[in-house]
């Protein structure tokens, strides 16, 4: 550990309350517990509206154990909408689901690969995807930022993150990202955190601090690749300016005089 923020770190460790404080932050931004069951109840309506819809499954941050809801950001649960291969293009599927959500009065918001909706107070992220025939979990997703589709395996992403044993660190860093108003896509942040903590022991407080330092030195230069598709460069989902802003925020946090200025 370098000298940046060392006084903050030492005082927090000596007081022995840092882990309790971080757990209180995790509790504060916990998604609604009943949202997955509620979201699954939408399946029948969705399948009636879309005959080509193969399945609706809970995925994303909830399935990975990395979900947070901070202010107007974040979702209680993500739903993967798996459409048959012989349906319209991935972009067409995305647009059809968006228009359906509009008609239902769910006040949809376009996200990079999903569509955020609010249904009776639950925040749900709909992830329209076209199934890749012959491959159980492979799907083509429409990537709005680049107006292209990419092949990926959502289930392998879920398994990778859950096996990493870094879900608490990831949740805290997602909260940090949102509080500091950074455009840092969640899957990118998950993969970056796992890479930064490779080989390190389980110690949430040390690890969060380490990732912030790693962000300062490596975010702008480290390529991060989708582990299920080498042609899908996840680090390209942030611009150079967005990476610079995140790295600068990490430096600022490591200089903070109190942890309430890092996470609150």
C-alpha positions in Angstrom: 0.0 0.0 0.0 1.3 3.4 -0.9 1.1 6.7 1.1 -2.2 7.8 -0.4 -4.9 7.9 2.2 -2.8 5.9 4.6 -4.0 7.9 7.6 -7.6 7.3 6.7 -6.9 3.6 6.2 -4.9 3.1 9.4 -7.4 5.0 11.6 -10.3 3.0 10.2 -8.5 -0.3 10.8 -7.5 0.6 14.3 -11.0 1.6 15.2 -12.1 -1.9 14.0 -15.4 -0.4 12.6 -14.6 -0.3 8.9 -16.1 -3.7 8.1 -19.2 -2.9 10.1 -19.5 0.4 8.2 -19.1 -1.4 4.8 -21.8 -3.9 5.8 -24.1 -1.1 6.7 -23.5 0.4 3.2 -24.3 -3.0 1.6 -27.5 -3.3 3.6 -28.5 0.3 2.7 -28.5 -0.4 -1.0 -29.9 -4.0 -1.0 -32.4 -4.7 -3.8 -36.0 -5.6 -2.8 -36.1 -9.3 -1.7 -39.4 -10.1 -3.3 -38.5 -8.7 -6.8 -37.4 -12.0 -8.4 -40.6 -13.8 -7.6 -42.6 -10.8 -8.8 -40.6 -10.5 -12.0 -41.1 -14.1 -12.8 -44.8 -13.6 -12.5 -44.6 -11.3 -15.6 -43.5 -14.3 -17.7 -47.0 -15.3 -18.8 -47.8 -11.7 -20.1 -44.5 -11.5 -21.9 -45.0 -14.9 -23.6 -48.5 -13.9 -24.7 -47.1 -10.8 -26.2 -44.2 -12.5 -27.9 -44.8 -16.0 -29.3 -41.1 -16.3 -30.3 -40.1 -15.9 -26.6 -38.5 -19.2 -25.6 -38.0 -18.5 -21.9 -37.7 -15.8 -19.2 -35.1 -16.3 -16.5 -33.7 -14.3 -13.6 -30.1 -13.3 -14.6 -27.7 -10.4 -14.3 -26.7 -9.0 -10.9 -29.3 -10.8 -8.9 -28.2 -14.2 -10.2 -24.6 -13.2 -9.7 -25.2 -11.9 -6.2 -23.9 -8.4 -7.1 -27.1 -6.4 -7.2 -27.4 -2.9 -5.7 -30.0 -0.1 -6.0 -28.7 3.4 -5.4 -31.1 6.3 -5.9 -32.5 6.1 -9.5 -29.7 3.7 -10.5 -29.7 -0.1 -10.3 -32.3 -2.8 -10.5 -34.0 -5.2 -8.1 -33.8 -8.0 -10.6 -32.7 -8.7 -14.2 -34.7 -10.9 -16.6 -33.2 -12.5 -19.6 -35.7 -12.7 -22.5 -34.5 -15.5 -24.7 -36.1 -15.2 -28.2 -35.9 -18.0 -30.9 -33.1 -17.9 -33.4 -35.5 -17.5 -36.3 -37.0 -14.3 -34.9 -36.1 -10.7 -36.0 -32.6 -9.3 -35.5 -31.2 -8.6 -32.0 -31.8 -4.9 -32.5 -35.4 -5.7 -33.6 -36.0 -7.7 -30.5 -34.6 -4.9 -28.4 -37.0 -2.4 -30.0 -40.0 -4.7 -29.9 -39.6 -5.1 -26.1 -39.0 -1.4 -25.6 -42.3 -0.6 -27.5 -44.1 -3.2 -25.5 -42.9 -1.7 -22.2 -44.1 1.7 -23.4 -47.6 0.3 -24.1 -47.7 -1.3 -20.7 -46.9 2.0 -19.0 -43.7 0.7 -17.4 -41.8 4.0 -18.2 -38.9 2.1 -20.0 -35.4 3.6 -20.1 -32.9 2.4 -22.7 -29.7 1.0 -21.3 -26.7 -0.3 -23.2 -27.9 -3.9 -23.5 -31.1 -3.9 -21.5 -34.3 -1.9 -20.9 -35.0 -0.6 -17.4 -38.6 -0.6 -16.3 -40.5 0.0 -13.1 -43.5 -2.2 -12.4 -45.5 -1.5 -9.2 -42.4 -0.2 -7.4 -40.0 -2.9 -8.5 -37.1 -2.0 -10.7 -36.6 -4.6 -13.4 -34.1 -4.8 -16.2 -35.3 -6.6 -19.3 -32.5 -8.1 -21.3 -33.8 -9.0 -24.8 -31.6 -11.6 -26.5 -31.7 -13.9 -29.6 -30.9 -17.5 -28.8 -28.0 -19.1 -30.7 -29.5 -22.3 -32.0 -27.5 -25.4 -31.0 -25.8 -23.7 -28.1 -27.8 -23.9 -24.8 -26.7 -20.6 -23.2 -25.3 -18.6 -26.0 -27.2 -15.5 -27.1 -26.8 -12.5 -29.4 -27.3 -9.2 -27.6 -27.9 -5.8 -29.1 -25.2 -3.3 -27.9 -26.8 0.1 -28.1 -23.7 2.2 -27.6 -22.1 0.8 -30.8 -25.3 -0.1 -32.6 -24.1 -3.7 -33.2 -24.9 -7.2 -31.7 -22.4 -9.4 -29.9 -22.5 -13.1 -29.1 -22.1 -14.0 -25.4 -23.0 -16.6 -22.7 -25.0 -15.1 -19.9 -25.0 -18.3 -17.8 -21.2 -18.5 -17.9 -20.9 -14.9 -16.8 -23.1 -15.7 -13.8 -21.1 -18.8 -12.9 -17.8 -16.9 -13.3 -18.8 -14.0 -10.9 -20.3 -16.3 -8.3 -17.3 -18.5 -8.2 -14.9 -15.6 -7.9 -15.9 -15.0 -4.2 -15.6 -11.2 -4.8 -19.3 -10.4 -4.8 -19.1 -8.1 -1.7 -16.2 -6.1 -3.2 -18.1 -5.9 -6.5 -21.3 -4.6 -4.8 -19.3 -2.0 -2.8 -17.6 -0.8 -6.0 -20.9 -0.6 -7.9 -22.2 1.6 -5.1 -19.0 3.7 -5.2 -19.4 4.0 -9.0 -22.9 5.3 -8.7 -22.3 7.7 -5.8 -19.4 9.2 -7.7 -21.5 9.5 -10.9 -19.3 7.4 -13.1 -20.3 5.7 -16.4 -18.8 2.3 -15.7 -20.8 -0.6 -17.1 -21.5 -3.3 -14.5 -20.1 -6.3 -16.3 -16.9 -4.4 -17.0 -16.6 -3.4 -13.4 -17.2 -7.1 -12.3 -14.5 -8.4 -14.6 -12.1 -5.6 -13.7 -12.6 -6.3 -10.0 -12.0 -10.0 -10.4 -8.8 -9.4 -12.4 -7.6 -6.8 -9.9 -8.0 -9.2 -7.0 -6.6 -12.3 -8.7 -4.6 -14.3 -6.1 -5.5 -12.0 -3.2 -7.0 -13.4 0.0 -10.5 -12.8 1.2 -10.4 -9.4 3.0 -13.2 -7.1 1.8 -11.7 -3.9 3.3 -8.2 -4.5 1.9 -9.6 -5.6 -1.4 -11.8 -2.6 -2.0 -8.8 -0.3 -1.3 -6.7 -2.4 -3.6 -9.1 -2.2 -6.5 -9.3 1.6 -6.2 -5.5 1.7 -6.5 -5.5 -0.8 -9.4 -8.1 1.4 -11.1 -5.7 4.3 -11.0 -2.8 2.4 -12.6 -4.5 0.0 -14.9 -8.0 1.0 -16.0 -6.9 3.1 -19.0 -4.5 0.4 -20.3 -5.8 -3.0 -19.3 -7.9 -4.8 -22.0 -10.8 -6.7 -20.6 -12.3 -9.4 -22.8 -15.6 -11.3 -22.5 -14.5 -14.8 -21.3 -17.1 -16.4 -23.6 -16.2 -14.5 -26.7 -12.7 -13.2 -27.5 -14.1 -10.8 -30.1 -16.2 -9.0 -27.5 -13.8 -6.4 -25.9 -15.7 -5.4 -22.7 -13.2 -2.6 -22.0 -14.4 -0.8 -25.2 -17.7 -0.1 -23.5 -16.1 2.9 -21.8 -14.5 5.8 -23.7 -11.0 7.0 -22.8 -12.6 10.1 -21.1 -14.9 7.8 -19.0 -11.9 5.7 -17.9 -9.9 8.8 -17.0 -12.8 10.1 -14.9 -13.1 6.8 -13.1 -9.3 6.6 -12.4 -9.4 10.2 -11.1 -12.3 9.4 -8.8 -10.4 6.4 -7.5 -7.4 8.6 -6.7 -9.7 11.2 -5.0 -11.2 8.4 -2.9 -7.8 7.1 -1.7 -7.0 10.7 -0.6 -10.2 11.1 1.3 -10.0 12.0 5.0 -12.9 9.9 6.0 -14.6 6.8 4.6 -17.9 8.6 4.6 -16.5 10.6 1.7 -15.8 7.3 -0.2 -19.1 5.5 0.5 -22.1 7.0 2.2 
